Amino acid sequence: MDETIRTIAVYALPVLFAITLHEAAHAYAARYFGDNTAYSQGRMSLNPLVHVDIWGTIVIPIVLFLTTGFVFGYAKPVPVEFGRLRNPKRDMAWVSLAGPAANFIMAVMWLVFGALMIFLNVDEEFPTRVAQAGIVTNLLIMAFNLLPIPPLDGGRVVTSMLPHSLAYKFARIEPYGFFIVLALVFLKVVGYWVIPVMAVGETLVRLVATPFTFFLL
């Protein structure tokens, strides 16, 4: 039980920021491309509290971790009126990619933080484990959200890239997307997408972080 509590403590901050700042990035991108809906509702904020969903951000991740060892959750979805974007079909992709991009940047920051702990000879195990959890959590959320099934970010990117007729047909999957994703998770098929994407993401994270970690390690 003590180890479980310690693990939850390690993952708490990385999961909280990974989920909520993912949504904040969507809000920033939406406003940049012309939709002020999220901004007007106070969702364009780096304050995690405005994005927290009690079930999706706290209860579900803890229950999943305790029962399966798999950590997944979600924040309150940022409201985006794609029709208000300056170029709805094109800009939909950029708004959707903003969330995974935020997770990628956070993974880089956690890697640099971990390298800094080593450079400063910090003997405490806790901050090092938090840094490792931050990298894994953000890569996982990035990879999962890039799954090409609407309403996940990857699905909306695919919709944006398809010709209008095909995009319309593909977007009709969205009401069933949640159930499709649950089925893929239950059948353990989703790993065939998530694991390779995480591996590529980790390589890119280490590459991007190299200028920062070169003098620390």
Backbone torsions as a table, in degrees:
resi	resn	phi	psi	omega
1	MET	NA	-41.1	180.0
2	ASP	-61.4	-40.1	179.9
3	GLU	-66.5	-36.7	178.0
4	THR	-63.9	-43.6	178.7
5	ILE	-63.3	-41.3	179.1
6	ARG	-64.5	-39.9	179.8
7	THR	-65.7	-41.4	177.3
8	ILE	-62.1	-40.9	179.2
9	ALA	-63.5	-38.0	-179.8
10	VAL	-65.8	-42.4	-174.5
11	TYR	-86.5	-15.7	-173.0
12	ALA	-55.5	-54.4	-177.4
13	LEU	-67.4	-48.0	177.8
14	PRO	-58.1	-42.5	-179.6
15	VAL	-66.1	-43.6	-179.1
16	LEU	-58.5	-50.5	-178.3
17	PHE	-72.0	-36.2	-179.3
18	ALA	-62.2	-41.5	-177.5
19	ILE	-76.2	-47.6	-173.2
20	THR	-74.3	-39.7	180.0
21	LEU	-72.5	-23.4	171.5
22	HIS	-58.8	-46.1	179.8
23	GLU	-70.5	-38.3	179.0
24	ALA	-61.1	-36.8	179.5
25	ALA	-63.8	-38.6	175.7
26	HIS	-59.4	-42.3	-178.3
27	ALA	-64.8	-44.3	178.5
28	TYR	-61.3	-44.8	-179.0
29	ALA	-65.4	-41.6	-179.7
30	ALA	-60.8	-43.1	179.3
31	ARG	-66.3	-39.3	179.8
32	TYR	-60.1	-37.6	-177.7
33	PHE	-92.8	7.9	169.1
34	GLY	116.4	-4.2	-179.4
35	ASP	-107.0	116.4	-177.7
36	ASN	-96.4	11.1	-176.1
37	THR	-57.2	-53.2	-178.9
38	ALA	-63.8	-39.5	179.8
39	TYR	-61.8	-43.7	-178.0
40	SER	-67.1	-21.1	179.2
41	GLN	-98.4	10.5	176.4
42	GLY	75.3	17.4	-177.3
43	ARG	-90.8	-7.9	177.1
44	MET	-86.4	70.3	-173.0
45	SER	-142.1	145.9	175.0
46	LEU	-88.0	2.0	177.1
47	ASN	-78.4	112.4	-177.1
48	PRO	-57.8	-28.5	-174.7
49	LEU	-61.9	-29.2	-177.9
50	VAL	-78.9	-11.1	-178.8
51	HIS	-107.9	-11.3	-174.1
52	VAL	-66.7	131.6	169.9
53	ASP	-111.2	122.1	-173.3
54	ILE	-52.3	-45.5	-178.9
55	TRP	-74.5	-52.1	-171.8
56	GLY	-73.8	-31.1	-175.3
57	THR	-96.0	-24.2	-174.9
58	ILE	-119.2	-61.4	-171.7
59	VAL	-66.2	-53.8	-175.4
60	ILE	-61.9	-46.7	178.0
61	PRO	-58.3	-40.1	-179.3
62	ILE	-67.8	-45.6	-179.4
63	VAL	-62.9	-44.6	179.5
64	LEU	-62.2	-41.4	-179.6
65	PHE	-64.4	-44.0	-177.5
66	LEU	-68.8	-30.5	-175.4
67	THR	-97.3	-31.1	-175.1
68	THR	-126.4	-16.6	-174.9
69	GLY	82.2	-3.0	-179.4
70	PHE	-96.5	129.0	-178.4
71	VAL	-105.4	118.3	176.1
72	PHE	-150.4	147.1	178.4
73	GLY	-165.3	-175.4	-179.7
74	TYR	-153.9	156.3	174.8
75	ALA	-100.6	177.8	174.8
76	LYS	-63.4	123.2	-178.2
77	PRO	-57.9	137.3	176.9
78	VAL	-74.5	127.8	178.8
79	PRO	-72.4	122.0	178.2
80	VAL	-127.0	123.1	174.8
81	GLU	-95.0	94.3	-173.9
82	PHE	-60.5	-27.1	179.2
83	GLY	-66.8	-18.6	179.9
84	ARG	-88.2	-9.2	178.1
85	LEU	-67.7	151.8	-176.6
86	ARG	-61.3	-39.7	174.7
87	ASN	-131.7	86.6	-169.1
88	PRO	-50.4	-48.8	-175.0
89	LYS	-67.4	-43.4	179.9
90	ARG	-72.9	-47.9	-173.9
91	ASP	-69.6	-21.6	175.9
92	MET	-55.8	-39.6	-179.3
93	ALA	-65.1	-43.7	-178.1
94	TRP	-67.0	-40.7	177.6
95	VAL	-63.6	-41.4	-179.5
96	SER	-66.7	-40.4	-178.5
97	LEU	-72.3	-17.3	-178.2
98	ALA	-60.7	-38.3	-179.8
99	GLY	-63.7	-56.6	176.5
100	PRO	-58.9	-34.4	178.1
101	ALA	-63.2	-38.6	177.6
102	ALA	-62.9	-41.1	177.6
103	ASN	-64.0	-38.5	177.6
104	PHE	-62.0	-46.2	-179.9
105	ILE	-63.0	-41.1	178.8
106	MET	-65.1	-36.5	177.2
107	ALA	-61.9	-41.2	176.9
108	VAL	-61.7	-44.3	-178.4
109	MET	-64.6	-39.5	178.2
110	TRP	-66.5	-36.5	177.9
111	LEU	-64.5	-43.4	178.3
112	VAL	-64.6	-39.7	177.9
113	PHE	-61.5	-43.6	178.2
114	GLY	-62.3	-41.3	177.9
115	ALA	-64.0	-36.7	178.9
116	LEU	-65.3	-38.4	177.8
117	MET	-61.9	-40.5	178.3
118	ILE	-66.7	-43.6	-178.9
119	PHE	-60.6	-37.4	-178.0
120	LEU	-86.6	3.7	179.3
121	ASN	56.5	41.1	177.4
122	VAL	-72.0	120.3	-175.7
123	ASP	-82.5	-19.9	-178.2
124	GLU	-65.5	132.1	-179.3
125	GLU	-75.0	-30.8	-171.7
126	PHE	-57.6	-53.8	-178.2
127	PRO	-61.4	-32.4	178.1
128	THR	-67.0	-42.1	178.6
129	ARG	-67.0	-35.8	177.5
130	VAL	-64.2	-42.2	178.8
131	ALA	-61.8	-44.2	178.2
132	GLN	-63.1	-41.3	178.2
133	ALA	-64.2	-36.9	178.8
134	GLY	-62.8	-40.8	179.2
135	ILE	-65.4	-51.0	-177.3
136	VAL	-63.3	-45.5	-177.8
137	THR	-61.0	-46.1	-178.2
138	ASN	-69.0	-38.0	176.4
139	LEU	-65.0	-39.0	179.1
140	LEU	-64.7	-47.5	-178.9
141	ILE	-66.3	-38.1	176.6
142	MET	-61.3	-50.1	-177.6
143	ALA	-64.2	-43.2	-178.3
144	PHE	-63.4	-43.4	-178.5
145	ASN	-71.5	-18.8	176.7
146	LEU	-84.0	-2.3	175.6
147	LEU	-55.3	125.6	-172.1
148	PRO	-77.2	55.8	177.4
149	ILE	-131.2	119.7	177.1
150	PRO	-68.3	144.1	12.5
151	PRO	-93.3	14.4	176.0
152	LEU	-63.6	159.1	-175.1
153	ASP	-57.6	-41.1	179.2
154	GLY	-61.7	-36.4	178.1
155	GLY	-65.3	-39.0	179.4
156	ARG	-72.2	-30.7	175.0
157	VAL	-65.8	-43.0	177.5
158	VAL	-61.7	-43.5	178.3
159	THR	-58.2	-41.3	-179.5
160	SER	-65.3	-32.5	-174.6
161	MET	-85.4	-23.5	-176.8
162	LEU	-74.6	153.4	171.5
163	PRO	-58.7	155.7	-172.5
164	HIS	-51.4	-46.7	-176.2
165	SER	-64.2	-43.7	178.9
166	LEU	-72.1	-36.3	179.1
167	ALA	-61.3	-41.0	179.5
168	TYR	-62.5	-44.5	-179.6
169	LYS	-67.1	-41.5	-179.2
170	PHE	-66.0	-39.1	-179.0
171	ALA	-64.8	-21.8	-179.9
172	ARG	-68.9	-11.7	176.5
173	ILE	-72.5	-23.2	-169.2
174	GLU	-50.6	-43.7	179.8
175	PRO	-60.8	-21.1	-178.6
176	TYR	-105.1	-1.2	-174.6
177	GLY	-58.4	-42.1	-178.9
178	PHE	-59.7	-42.6	-178.6
179	PHE	-71.3	-34.6	176.4
180	ILE	-63.7	-44.4	180.0
181	VAL	-64.0	-43.2	177.8
182	LEU	-59.5	-41.5	178.9
183	ALA	-63.4	-41.6	179.2
184	LEU	-64.6	-37.8	177.3
185	VAL	-67.2	-46.0	-177.9
186	PHE	-62.1	-39.0	-179.0
187	LEU	-83.9	-0.6	179.3
188	LYS	60.6	30.4	177.6
189	VAL	-88.1	-28.0	-174.5
190	VAL	-60.3	-24.4	179.3
191	GLY	-63.4	-27.5	179.2
192	TYR	-66.8	-19.8	174.3
193	TRP	-96.4	-48.5	-171.9
194	VAL	-64.7	-45.4	-174.8
195	ILE	-63.1	-48.5	178.0
196	PRO	-64.1	-39.0	179.9
197	VAL	-65.6	-39.1	176.4
198	MET	-63.6	-39.1	-179.5
199	ALA	-64.3	-44.5	177.2
200	VAL	-64.4	-42.2	179.5
201	GLY	-61.1	-41.0	179.8
202	GLU	-64.4	-40.9	178.2
203	THR	-60.7	-44.4	-180.0
204	LEU	-67.8	-37.5	178.2
205	VAL	-60.8	-46.3	-179.8
206	ARG	-65.6	-34.8	178.4
207	LEU	-66.6	-46.7	-179.4
208	VAL	-66.3	-34.9	-177.1
209	ALA	-78.5	-13.8	-175.5
210	THR	-51.8	-45.4	179.1
211	PRO	-60.4	-26.4	-178.5
212	PHE	-88.2	-33.3	-175.8
213	THR	-91.8	-12.7	-175.6
214	PHE	-56.1	-40.5	-176.8
215	PHE	-91.6	-2.5	-178.0
216	LEU	-101.2	-27.5	-175.9
217	LEU	-109.4	NA	NA
